[in-house]
């Protein structure tokens, strides 16, 4: 692996600070600095940008973001064991790395950064989907982030970018398709991580749409939860508690269709009629 800076290799950092990955925190550390640099390049342009990183661990991606030119990186780390390793990186890049010891699920990005940020992260598997939902469902749009470059399990990545009438299409695909453009950039094999997960991972690039179709967020969440909660049933049955056939007729949608066949725009119509 090629060096991106003059800091020690990540395995030495882990040994020096006793950073054994914790399963309870969903930690799978990415130690190949070539791969972390590849992720950082997907987030380009970084020059002059403020980047928020969630779950930096020993700091492999943190180092890549700084070496690639990010003006400022805000690293949010819940595991206090990782803080000394991150402080060593901050010393190497004076004034460019802010370390926040906190749970990212409880962080207000606008208050934290004071302006639009890029979010780049190898997200902990156990909270990755919820973090993305939090970022997709902020009440004010455009959001406090300019783009997301995130690593998920491959199955979750497929759900984010899924199109109608495909197996992975569901609530997550509708919410992502409503407000953003999302694509899978590349896959990362299990053996790239310590410890290796049982699944392939994927890096996803997500950019917000300036003007999504107007819809009440609460209504869209209610409709998608009901529709995909019984996805094999016809919509007249899965949406029965919300008006069923009457609601579908008002939205101009055949009540015999199933949730996975609806386009994002049709879910928006249902939310507006609700």
C-alpha positions in Angstrom: 0.0 0.0 0.0 1.3 3.4 -0.8 1.8 6.1 1.8 -0.4 9.2 1.7 1.4 11.0 4.6 4.2 10.4 7.0 2.0 9.1 9.8 2.4 5.4 10.9 0.5 2.6 9.2 -2.9 2.0 10.5 -2.2 -1.4 12.0 0.6 0.2 14.1 -1.8 2.9 15.2 -4.4 0.3 16.2 -1.7 -1.6 18.2 -0.3 1.5 19.8 -3.7 2.7 21.1 -5.4 -0.7 21.7 -8.0 -0.2 19.1 -9.6 -3.6 18.7 -12.8 -3.2 16.7 -15.9 -3.6 18.8 -18.8 -5.5 17.3 -21.3 -3.7 19.6 -20.3 -0.4 17.9 -20.6 -1.9 14.4 -16.9 -1.3 13.8 -15.1 -2.7 10.7 -11.9 -0.7 10.2 -10.8 0.0 6.6 -6.9 -0.2 6.8 -6.0 0.0 3.1 -5.0 3.7 2.5 -5.3 3.2 -1.2 -9.0 2.4 -0.7 -9.5 5.3 1.7 -8.0 7.6 -0.8 -10.3 6.2 -3.5 -13.3 7.0 -1.3 -12.0 10.6 -0.7 -11.6 11.1 -4.4 -15.3 10.1 -4.9 -16.2 13.1 -2.7 -14.3 15.6 -4.9 -13.9 18.5 -5.1 -12.6 18.7 -1.6 -10.4 21.8 -1.9 -11.8 24.5 0.4 -14.6 22.1 1.6 -15.7 21.3 5.2 -16.2 17.6 5.5 -18.0 15.8 8.3 -16.9 12.2 8.9 -18.9 9.8 11.1 -17.1 7.0 12.9 -13.5 7.7 11.8 -12.1 4.9 14.1 -8.2 4.9 13.8 -8.5 7.6 11.1 -7.7 6.0 7.8 -10.4 7.9 5.9 -9.7 11.0 7.9 -6.1 11.0 6.7 -7.2 10.5 3.1 -9.6 13.4 3.3 -7.0 15.8 4.7 -4.3 14.6 2.3 -6.7 15.0 -0.7 -7.2 18.6 0.2 -10.2 19.0 2.5 -9.9 22.4 4.2 -11.5 21.2 7.4 -12.6 17.8 8.6 -15.0 17.4 11.5 -14.7 13.9 12.8 -17.6 12.6 15.0 -16.5 9.6 17.1 -18.5 7.9 19.7 -15.7 5.5 20.8 -13.5 7.4 23.1 -10.7 4.9 22.7 -10.1 6.3 19.2 -9.6 9.9 20.3 -5.9 9.8 21.0 -5.3 8.3 17.5 -7.3 11.2 16.0 -5.5 13.7 18.1 -2.2 12.5 16.5 -3.7 13.2 13.1 -4.9 16.7 14.2 -1.3 17.4 15.3 0.0 16.4 11.8 -2.6 18.7 10.1 -2.8 21.8 12.4 -6.1 23.7 12.4 -7.7 21.3 9.9 -9.2 18.5 12.0 -11.9 19.0 14.7 -12.7 16.0 16.8 -16.2 15.7 18.3 -16.7 13.0 20.9 -20.4 12.3 20.4 -23.1 10.1 19.0 -23.7 11.2 15.4 -27.4 10.2 15.7 -27.8 13.1 18.2 -25.8 15.7 16.2 -27.4 18.8 14.5 -25.2 19.3 11.4 -26.2 22.9 10.8 -25.3 23.9 14.3 -22.1 21.9 14.2 -20.6 23.2 11.0 -22.3 26.5 10.5 -22.9 26.0 6.8 -23.2 23.3 4.0 -20.9 20.4 4.5 -19.8 17.3 2.6 -20.5 14.1 4.6 -18.0 11.3 3.9 -17.9 8.2 6.0 -17.4 4.5 6.3 -20.6 4.3 8.4 -20.9 1.8 11.3 -23.2 -1.0 9.9 -25.5 -0.8 12.9 -26.5 2.8 12.5 -25.8 3.6 8.8 -29.4 3.3 7.5 -30.8 5.4 10.4 -28.2 8.1 9.9 -29.1 8.3 6.2 -32.8 8.5 6.9 -32.1 11.3 9.4 -30.2 13.2 6.6 -32.9 12.5 4.0 -35.8 13.6 6.2 -34.7 16.9 7.6 -37.6 19.3 7.6 -35.8 22.1 5.7 -34.6 21.5 2.1 -32.0 21.9 0.6 -30.3 20.3 3.7 -27.2 21.2 5.6 -25.1 18.9 3.4 -24.0 19.5 -0.2 -23.4 15.8 -0.9 -22.9 12.4 0.8 -20.2 9.8 0.0 -21.0 6.9 2.3 -20.2 3.2 2.6 -22.9 0.7 3.4 -23.5 -3.0 3.1 -24.1 -3.8 -0.5 -27.7 -4.8 0.2 -28.4 -1.4 1.8 -26.7 0.4 -1.1 -29.0 -1.4 -3.6 -32.0 -0.3 -1.6 -30.9 3.3 -1.8 -30.5 3.4 -5.5 -33.3 0.9 -6.4 -35.8 1.6 -9.2 -39.5 0.7 -9.2 -40.4 -2.9 -10.0 -37.1 -4.3 -8.6 -36.6 -6.5 -5.6 -34.7 -3.9 -3.6 -37.2 -1.0 -4.1 -38.8 0.1 -0.9 -39.2 3.0 1.5 -35.5 3.9 1.5 -35.5 4.0 -2.3 -38.6 6.2 -2.5 -37.2 8.7 0.1 -33.8 8.8 -1.6 -35.4 9.0 -5.1 -37.7 11.8 -4.0 -35.0 14.2 -2.7 -31.7 13.1 -4.2 -29.8 11.5 -7.1 -27.9 8.4 -5.8 -25.5 6.0 -7.5 -23.2 3.2 -6.4 -19.6 4.2 -7.1 -17.8 1.0 -6.4 -17.7 -2.1 -4.2 -15.3 -3.0 -1.4 -14.6 -6.7 -0.6 -14.9 -8.1 2.9 -11.1 -8.8 3.1 -10.4 -5.0 2.9 -11.7 -4.6 6.5 -10.6 -5.6 10.0 -12.4 -7.7 11.0 -13.8 -8.8 7.6 -17.6 -8.5 7.5 -19.6 -11.3 6.0 -20.9 -9.1 3.2 -19.6 -6.9 0.4 -19.7 -3.2 1.0 -20.5 -0.4 -1.5 -19.6 3.3 -1.6 -22.7 5.4 -2.6 -22.6 9.0 -3.8 -25.8 11.0 -3.1 -26.5 14.5 -4.2 -29.6 16.5 -3.1 -32.1 17.8 -5.7 -32.6 21.5 -5.6 -36.4 21.3 -6.0 -37.9 17.9 -5.1 -41.5 17.3 -6.0 -43.6 19.1 -3.3 -44.9 16.7 -0.7 -45.6 16.6 3.0 -42.7 14.7 4.6 -44.9 13.1 7.3 -47.5 12.0 4.7 -44.8 10.4 2.5 -43.3 8.6 5.4 -46.8 7.3 6.5 -47.7 6.2 2.9 -44.5 4.4 2.3 -44.5 2.7 5.7 -48.0 1.3 5.1 -47.5 0.4 1.5 -44.2 -1.5 1.9 -45.2 -2.9 5.3 -47.5 -5.2 3.3 -45.7 -5.0 -0.1 -47.1 -8.3 -1.5 -50.7 -7.1 -1.0 -52.6 -4.9 -3.4 -52.5 -1.2 -2.4 -56.2 -1.1 -1.7 -55.5 -3.5 1.2 -52.1 -2.3 2.4 -53.4 1.3 2.5 -56.8 0.4 3.9 -56.3 2.2 7.2 -55.4 5.4 5.3 -58.4 5.4 2.9 -57.7 2.4 0.7 -59.5 2.5 -2.6 -60.9 6.0 -2.0 -57.4 7.5 -1.5 -56.0 5.6 -4.5 -58.9 6.8 -6.7 -58.3 10.4 -5.6 -54.6 10.0 -6.6 -55.5 8.4 -9.9 -53.8 5.0 -9.1 -55.2 1.6 -9.8 -56.0 0.0 -6.4 -55.0 -3.4 -7.6 -51.3 -2.3 -8.0 -48.7 -3.2 -5.5 -46.3 -0.8 -3.7 -43.1 -1.9 -5.6 -44.7 -0.9 -9.0 -45.3 2.8 -8.1 -42.9 5.5 -9.3 -41.7 8.1 -6.7 -44.0 10.7 -8.3 -47.0 8.4 -7.6 -46.1 8.1 -3.9 -45.8 11.9 -3.8 -49.4 12.1 -5.3 -50.6 9.8 -2.6 -48.9 11.8 0.2 -50.5 15.0 -1.1 -53.9 13.4 -1.3 -53.6 12.0 2.2 
